[in-house]
Amino acid sequence: MMRLQKYMAHCGVGSRRKCEELIRQGRVFVNGSQVTEMGTLVDPNNDVVTLDQKQILKLNNDKIYLLLNKPRGVITSVFDPFGRKTVLEHIGWKGSRIYPVGRLDYDTEGLLILTNDGEFAYEMMHPKHRVEKEYYCVVKGSPKPENLSRLRQGIDIGGFVTSPAEVTLLSKNKESSVFRVVIKEGKNRQVRRMFDAINHPVVYLRRERIGNLRLGSLKPGQWRYLSEKEVNDLKRISGGSMQYD
């Protein structure tokens, strides 16, 4: 037996968090009965699970892990109702269903993982796993030391107080300052909201690292497969027990 949301993630529906949201919305049925409670157990070999009246089918055992240097002007989604180009359209993906691990803003560049491994996605993004995300960040003006201390101690970004961040000044001029920022969370537009909170808006943002995985020589728009070692190293960092084989 397996928890419903975990089974859905294994089938490639999305991250475990996304699957829990779908269950709460009443869109998931098990053997014809609607399920809205977390913790429901299913038998992967016998139970029929449907989402929006379509049966969820098991993926084959082939796990896919891609690293994309997402360019600006591309949305981190598998579908956009407003017709903007998605990351899957950008790379011209025609293979098995994959989806982004977390999000990067429309105007943000950088490291984005795409996969069909729901457990892996959950481990990478859930705050309890505290996987580091590193950003190259250009902001307007020159923040005062006391405001940078607020970022390093944790700051209220509107209904949420961030964990302490690593904020390192790399350079500055009369118009802007450049920082290296490392966080262990992944709230929506978190780095931008952190600098908005000290009145120094971000003018350019690029994610350069997740865990031990870096962009390397990939240019914006380029992508590659992750190696077995890279995936297993990320799983070890997140505390995940499942290995890629």
C-alpha positions as CSV (number, residue, x, y, z in Angstrom):
1,M,0.0,0.0,0.0
2,M,1.1,3.6,-0.7
3,R,-0.1,7.0,0.2
4,L,-2.2,8.5,-2.6
5,Q,-0.2,11.6,-3.1
6,K,3.1,9.6,-3.1
7,Y,1.6,7.3,-5.7
8,M,0.5,10.2,-7.9
9,A,4.0,11.7,-7.7
10,H,5.6,8.4,-8.7
11,C,3.3,8.3,-11.7
12,G,4.6,11.7,-12.8
13,V,1.6,13.8,-12.1
14,G,3.7,16.4,-10.3
15,S,5.6,17.0,-7.1
16,R,4.0,15.5,-3.9
17,R,3.0,19.0,-2.8
18,K,1.2,19.6,-6.2
19,C,-0.5,16.2,-5.9
20,E,-1.8,17.1,-2.4
21,E,-3.2,20.3,-3.8
22,L,-5.1,18.3,-6.5
23,I,-6.5,16.0,-3.9
24,R,-7.7,18.9,-1.7
25,Q,-9.5,20.4,-4.8
26,G,-11.5,17.2,-5.1
27,R,-10.2,16.3,-8.5
28,V,-8.9,12.9,-7.6
29,F,-11.0,9.7,-7.4
30,V,-10.0,6.2,-6.2
31,N,-12.1,3.4,-7.6
32,G,-14.8,5.9,-8.5
33,S,-15.0,7.6,-5.1
34,Q,-13.8,11.1,-4.6
35,V,-10.9,11.5,-2.1
36,T,-10.1,14.9,-0.4
37,E,-8.3,13.7,2.7
38,M,-4.5,13.3,2.9
39,G,-3.2,9.9,4.0
40,T,-5.5,7.8,1.9
41,L,-3.8,4.5,1.0
42,V,-4.0,2.9,-2.4
43,D,-2.8,-0.4,-3.8
44,P,-0.8,0.5,-6.9
45,N,-1.5,-3.0,-8.4
46,N,-5.2,-3.0,-8.1
47,D,-6.7,0.4,-7.4
48,V,-7.8,2.7,-10.2
49,V,-6.9,6.4,-9.6
50,T,-8.3,9.1,-11.8
51,L,-7.6,12.9,-12.1
52,D,-10.2,15.0,-13.8
53,Q,-11.9,11.8,-14.9
54,K,-8.7,10.5,-16.6
55,Q,-7.0,7.4,-15.3
56,I,-3.5,8.0,-13.9
57,L,-1.2,5.5,-15.5
58,K,2.1,4.4,-14.0
59,L,5.3,5.6,-15.6
60,N,7.8,3.2,-16.8
61,N,10.9,2.9,-14.6
62,D,12.9,5.3,-16.7
63,K,13.5,8.5,-14.7
64,I,14.4,11.6,-16.6
65,Y,16.4,14.5,-15.2
66,L,17.3,17.6,-17.2
67,L,19.2,20.7,-16.4
68,L,18.1,23.9,-18.3
69,N,19.6,27.3,-18.2
70,K,16.2,29.1,-18.4
71,P,16.3,32.3,-20.4
72,R,14.3,35.4,-19.6
73,G,10.9,35.6,-21.2
74,V,10.1,31.9,-20.8
75,I,7.5,30.7,-18.2
76,T,8.3,27.9,-15.8
77,S,5.3,25.8,-16.5
78,V,4.1,22.9,-18.7
79,F,1.2,25.0,-20.0
80,D,0.3,28.7,-20.0
81,P,-3.3,29.9,-20.6
82,F,-2.0,33.2,-21.8
83,G,0.0,31.7,-24.6
84,R,3.5,32.6,-23.3
85,K,6.3,30.2,-24.3
86,T,6.8,27.5,-21.6
87,V,10.1,25.8,-20.8
88,L,9.0,22.6,-22.5
89,E,8.1,24.5,-25.7
90,H,11.5,26.3,-25.5
91,I,13.5,23.1,-25.5
92,G,11.2,21.4,-27.9
93,W,10.6,18.4,-25.6
94,K,8.7,15.5,-27.3
95,G,9.5,12.7,-24.9
96,S,7.8,11.4,-21.7
97,R,6.0,13.8,-19.5
98,I,8.3,16.0,-17.4
99,Y,7.8,19.1,-15.4
100,P,9.9,21.8,-13.6
101,V,11.2,21.3,-10.1
102,G,10.1,24.6,-8.5
103,R,9.9,27.8,-10.4
104,L,11.9,30.7,-11.8
105,D,10.1,34.0,-12.5
106,Y,9.3,34.9,-16.1
107,D,12.1,37.5,-16.0
108,T,14.6,35.4,-14.1
109,E,17.4,33.3,-15.7
110,G,19.3,30.3,-14.6
111,L,19.4,26.8,-13.3
112,L,16.1,24.8,-13.6
113,I,15.7,21.1,-13.2
114,L,13.0,19.2,-15.1
115,T,12.1,15.6,-14.3
116,N,9.3,13.0,-14.1
117,D,10.5,11.9,-10.6
118,G,7.9,13.3,-8.2
119,E,9.8,12.1,-5.1
120,F,13.0,13.8,-6.3
121,A,11.1,17.0,-7.0
122,Y,9.6,17.0,-3.5
123,E,13.0,16.4,-1.9
124,M,14.6,19.3,-3.8
125,M,11.9,21.9,-3.0
126,H,10.4,21.2,0.4
127,P,11.8,23.6,3.0
128,K,12.4,20.8,5.5
129,H,15.2,19.4,3.2
130,R,16.9,22.8,3.2
131,V,18.6,22.4,-0.2
132,E,20.7,25.5,-1.0
133,K,19.8,27.7,-3.9
134,E,22.4,30.3,-5.0
135,Y,21.6,33.4,-7.0
136,Y,23.6,36.1,-8.8
137,C,21.6,39.3,-8.0
138,V,21.8,42.9,-9.2
139,V,19.7,45.5,-7.3
140,K,19.1,49.2,-7.6
141,G,21.2,51.4,-5.4
142,S,23.5,50.5,-2.5
143,P,21.8,48.8,0.5
144,K,23.0,50.0,3.9
145,P,24.7,47.4,6.1
146,E,21.8,47.4,8.6
147,N,19.4,46.4,5.8
148,L,21.7,43.6,4.6
149,S,21.8,42.4,8.2
150,R,18.0,42.1,8.1
151,L,18.3,39.8,5.1
152,R,21.0,37.7,6.8
153,Q,18.9,37.4,10.0
154,G,15.5,36.7,8.2
155,I,13.1,39.2,6.9
156,D,9.3,39.5,6.7
157,I,8.4,39.5,2.9
158,G,4.6,39.7,3.5
159,G,3.1,37.0,5.6
160,F,6.3,35.0,5.8
161,V,9.6,35.5,7.6
162,T,12.5,34.0,5.7
163,S,15.2,31.9,7.2
164,P,18.7,33.6,7.5
165,A,20.2,34.0,4.0
166,E,23.8,34.3,2.9
167,V,24.2,37.7,1.3
168,T,27.6,38.6,-0.1
169,L,28.4,41.9,-1.8
170,L,30.4,41.2,-5.0
171,S,30.6,44.8,-6.5
172,K,28.8,48.1,-6.7
173,N,28.7,51.4,-8.6
174,K,26.6,54.5,-8.4
175,E,23.5,52.9,-9.8
176,S,23.5,49.3,-8.6
177,S,25.0,46.6,-6.4
178,V,25.8,43.0,-7.2
179,F,25.3,40.2,-4.6
180,R,25.6,36.5,-4.2
181,V,22.5,35.3,-2.3
182,V,22.1,31.8,-0.9
183,I,18.7,30.7,0.5
184,K,17.3,27.3,1.6
185,E,13.7,28.0,0.9
186,G,11.8,28.6,-2.4
187,K,8.9,30.9,-1.8
188,N,7.4,32.6,-4.8
189,R,9.7,35.4,-6.0
190,Q,11.5,35.1,-2.7
191,V,14.8,36.9,-3.5
192,R,13.0,39.7,-5.3
193,R,10.6,40.1,-2.3
194,M,13.5,40.1,0.1
195,F,15.2,43.1,-1.6
196,D,11.8,44.8,-2.2
197,A,11.4,44.7,1.6
198,I,14.6,46.9,2.0
199,N,13.6,49.1,-0.9
200,H,16.3,48.0,-3.3
201,P,14.4,46.2,-6.1
202,V,16.1,43.5,-8.2
203,V,17.0,44.5,-11.8
204,Y,18.6,41.2,-12.8
205,L,18.5,37.7,-11.2
206,R,20.1,34.4,-12.2
207,R,20.0,31.1,-10.3
208,E,23.4,29.5,-10.5
209,R,23.3,26.6,-8.1
210,I,21.0,24.1,-6.5
211,G,22.7,21.9,-3.9
212,N,26.0,20.9,-5.6
213,L,24.6,21.3,-9.1
214,R,25.9,24.4,-11.0
215,L,25.1,25.9,-14.4
216,G,28.7,25.4,-15.6
217,S,29.2,26.4,-19.3
218,L,25.5,26.2,-20.3
219,K,24.3,29.3,-22.0
220,P,20.8,30.7,-21.6
221,G,18.4,28.4,-23.4
222,Q,20.7,25.4,-23.5
223,W,20.0,22.1,-21.6
224,R,21.6,18.7,-20.9
225,Y,20.8,15.5,-19.0
226,L,22.0,15.1,-15.5
227,S,24.5,12.3,-14.8
228,E,23.7,9.5,-12.4
229,K,26.3,10.9,-10.0
230,E,24.7,14.3,-10.1
231,V,21.3,13.0,-9.3
232,N,22.5,10.7,-6.5
233,D,24.6,13.5,-5.0
234,L,21.5,15.8,-5.0
235,K,19.5,13.0,-3.3
236,R,22.1,12.6,-0.6
237,I,22.2,16.4,0.1
238,S,18.4,16.5,0.5
239,G,18.4,13.4,2.7
240,G,16.6,11.3,0.1
241,S,17.0,7.6,0.4
242,M,16.1,6.7,-3.2
243,Q,19.0,6.3,-5.6
244,Y,19.0,6.8,-9.4
245,D,19.8,3.6,-11.2
